[in-house]
Structures are given as structure tokens and as C-alpha cells.
Amino acid sequence: MPQIIVGDLEMHFIHKGQGPEIVVFIHGNTSSSVWWEYSFDRIRPEYRFIAPDLRGRGDTVGPDANWTVEQLAADVYTLIKSMGITASVHLVGHSLGGNVALQYALDHPREVRSLTLLNPGWVAGDMPAEVGDVARIEAMLADDRKLLKMALRGIAAMHPEDDNWKRLEEASLKQSDDASRRGPAALKEWVVVNQLPKLGHIPTMVVRGKGDAFLSTEAVCQPIVERIPGTKYVEIDGATHSPNVETPDAWMDALYENLERAR
């Protein structure tokens, strides 16, 4: 799969399609571009899909210990420009990737055609203390990452535990320990809730797996829905934190609806 030099990174990405509408998929924490493969399998002819591996994750190579959401967004933007893409793009983000997509849009508001945020993270620095507890993170990284593997099952609980799941798990476990340790602080530092009204010109949809009771709850999503004018909110039955791999057909129906709003 291709890699491009992006600043201090060798950034890995996957891509599919030759259509004029460019959609950039940004994965979540403890994840990689592999988590978008079900979405790529459902591409329509008018689209071109691109999904990078973020700093410290997947097959991207480079410094990863002190990342910020702003830096991850800059990495993705630089990748797109390095690919020779000058047109505005549709942004899709899952979990942490939703935060990265929002930052990209805040940094380049006239270069984003639509925003689709799948189970996004906190936007007001109000992540619960238990989620970012340092001891909890260290415990997940210890003992061959057994607890981390259990947590991964929890964020995609409705996905069968089959060979496809093994592929998703293997891709997720490529995340470096330093990148994992940095996550809680990076999310605590990232506070953009009062900037979100600036994005009112971008067709935005927040999609949430209805069974997500711990991470992207309805309360986490509402500040985005309320502050970006015109945002549509959709809940998907039969999914928890990761509808892109749990209920890919329903997820893609929602995504295509928002993409069509921007055409």
C-alpha cells in the first residue's frame, strides 16, 4: 500500500475509486485505516475514498509520543496536498478521527465540503477521568495487551469474533505505546466547543451507534449537534461505538445521505 513523506512521517494510506468526489476517512484511537475497509467495499462510482493511518498508528512511521489533535489534523491535510489534491474534500471521522476532522475543518473551513462524524469524542475537554486514568492505560499496555484486546471488543461489541475481527484487532495493536499514553492528555487539552458555530456552512451529520453507553454517548454528541447550525443527528440500532464495522450497511446509508446533502 502507498506511503508518502508528510513532514516527519512516512504516512501510510489506502485508497479506492476514481470519482470526482473525494472522501477522506480518519480512523479513531487504537485503530487504523483497516477499520474503513468495509466502507471502501461499498464505494459508489462517483467517489474516491482515501484513508490514512494516523501518527503512531497502523503502518505510518515517525515520531508519535507528543501528538496533539491539531498535529494529527495537519498531518492529514498535508497528506492530501502531497497527493496533488486541490479540490475541497468530504471529511469522515470515527471517534478520535471525528475530533481530527473537526480540527481540519476549523483550520481549513473553505476546503471541506461536508463533515460526517461517527461516534465522535469530547469537544469541551470534559472527558471523564476514568477514561483517561494513567494507571488504566498502563494496565492495558501490560501483559501482552490482554486488557487492551478486551477493550477493543467493547468498542465493536456487535462485530462477530471471526477472521475479519482478527484482522481489525491486529491492525489496532500496531498503535505504539507512546501514542496510547499520550491520548488522554491530548484529548483533555483539545477544547473547541465555542469555535464550532464557525462550521455552520458545512453540511454536517453526527452518526452514533445507539448502544454506545460509555464513550460517544448522546451527551457527548449533543454539544456538536447544538453548536454547528444545521447538523443532522442519526442513531444506528444494533451498533455500539463502531457502526463502520458493526453495521456497515446502515452506516454507509447515513454517510451517503450526508454526502448527497453537499452536492
N, C-alpha and C positions, 0 to 999 in steps of 0.2 A: 504494500500500500504506500501511497506517496507521502513524502515528508518535504517540508520547506523550512529554510532557515528564517526564523522570525525573531529578530533581536538576539537574545542569548539562548534561544531554544532551537532544537531540531523538532519542529512541530508536525506530528503525525495527524493525518485526517483521512476520512473515507468520503467518497463522492459517487453520485449516480445521477444519470439523466442529462439531457441536452437542451431542456426547455429554457425559455427566456426568463421565467420567474425563478429567482434564486432564493432558496430557503436554507438558512444556517441553523443547524441543530446544536445546542450546547448542553452537554450532559451534566449530571449532578455530582455531588461529592461521593467518594468511594464508588466510582463508576468510570465509564469510558464511552467512546463512540460506538462500541459494540451494542450498547443499550438502545441505539437507534436503528438497528438492523431490521427489526420488524416494521418500523415506519418506512424505511427505504424499500422494503418489499412491496409496499403499497403506493409507490410513486405513480403519479399521472404524467402523461406525455408533456404537458406544458411546464413542468417544473425541473429544476436542477437542485439536488439535495447535496449539502456539504455538512460534515460533522467532524470537528477536530477533537483530539484528546487534549484536555487542559493541562496546564503546567503541573508537573508532579503526578500525572495520571496516564494510564494507558501506555502507549508506545512513544509518547513525547519525551524528549531527553533535554535536560537542562536544570538550572537552579530551581529549587522548589520549596525552600524552608521558610521563606518570609513573604509569601504571596499575599496579595490583597485582592478584593473583588475588582477594584479598579484596574489592577495589573492584569487579571485574567481577561477582562473586557478589552484591554488594549492589545493583548496577545491575539485575541480573535479578530479584532479589527485589522491588525497588521497582516495577519494571515490572508484575509480576504483581499486586501490591497495587493499583497505579494502575488496573489493568483491572477492579477490583472483585472479584477472586477471593479468597475467604476459605477455601476448601477446601484441604486438603493436595494436593500435586501429585506426579506422577511426573517424575523428572528423567532426562534423557538427555544425555550429553556426549561429544563426539568430540575426541580429542587434548587440547589445552588446555581445551576445553569440559568434558572429564571432570574436570579439576582444579577448574574453576569449580563443577561440580555437587557435587563432594565438599565444597568450602568452603561452599556454600549449605547442604548437609545438616548440616555441623558447626555452622553458625550458627543453623540452624532445624530441629533434628532431629525435632521433633514435627509438622513441616509438610511432610514428604517421605514419600510412600507407597512409592516404590521408586527405586532407582538403577540405571541401565544405563550402563556406561562403555565406550565404544568406542575401542579403541586409546588408552588414557589416557596421560598424561605422568608424569614423575617426581614422587614424593611425599616424597622424603627429601633434596632439594637436591643430588642426585647426577647431574645432567645432565652428560654428557660435555663436556669443554672444547671439543672441535671443533665441537659443535653450536652452542654459544653464542659462538664466536670472533667478536670485533668486526670484524675485517678481512673475515671471511667474510660477515657481514651486510651490510657496506658494499658489498662486491663484488656482492651480489645486487641491491642497490638502484641500482647504476650501469648505464650503457649500456642504457637503455630496459628495465631489469629482465630482461635475457635469461637470466641465471643463475637468477633467481627463477622464471621460467617453466619452466626445466628442472627445478628442484626441485619445483615443483607437479606436473609429470608424474610425478616419482618417488614422490610420496605417493599417487598414484592410478594406478599404472602399468597396471592392468588395465582401465581405462576406455578405450573407443575414442577416438581423436583425431578427433572429429566435431563437428557444430554444438553438440551438448549440452556437449561439453568446452569449446568456445569460451565458452559461457555461464558455466560454472564458473570458468574462468580469468579472464574479465572481472570477475566478482563478487569474486574473490580479490584482484585487483590494485587494488581500491578501498582496501585497507588502507593507512593513512598510513605514511610512512617513520618518523615518530617512534614510532608504535605498534610497528613492526617492530624498531626499535633497542632498545626497552625490553624486549622479550620475554626474552632470556637472563637479565638481571638479575632480572626478576620471578619467573621460574621457579626460579632459584637461591635466592632469598630465601624461597620458599614451602616450608616443611618441616612436614608434618602427619602423618608416618608413625606417630608414637606416639599420635596422637589418634583414629586410625581405629577402634579397638575400640569407641568410643562409638556407632558406627553399626550395631552388631550387630542392632538391632531392625528395620532397614530391609532388605527383600529386595533383594539386590544381585547384579548379574551383570557380569562383565568379559568383553567380547567383543573378540577380536583377529583381524585378518587374518593368516593364517598366514605370509604372505610378507613381513611387516614385519620386516626384519633390522637396521634402523638406529635407528628412533625408539621405537616401543612394542614392544619385544622381550618375550619371555616373562619375562625377568629384571626388566624394568620393571614388568610387571603383577603379579608374584608378591607383592610386599610388600602390595598391596591385598588380593589373594585371601587371604593368610595372616592379615591383621590384622582384617578385617571378618568376624566369625563368620557362617558360612553362605553366604558368597559362592560363586556358581557361575562357573566359568571355561569359556568356549566359544571355540574357534578355527574360523575360516571359511577353507576352502580357496578358492583362486582369487582371493584378495584380498591387498593389501599393507596400507597404512596407512589406507585409506578404504573399508571394505566398504559404507558407506552409499551410495557412488556406483559402486563396482566390482561388487558382488554384492548389489544391494538386496533381492532376494527372500530370500536366506539371512539377511541382516542383519535384516530385519523379522520373520522367523520367530523368531529369537533374542529380539528385543525383545518381541514379543507373549508369548513364553513367560515372560519376567520380569514383564511387566505382569500376567499372569494369576496369578502367584505372590502378588501383593499384593491380589488381590480377595477 
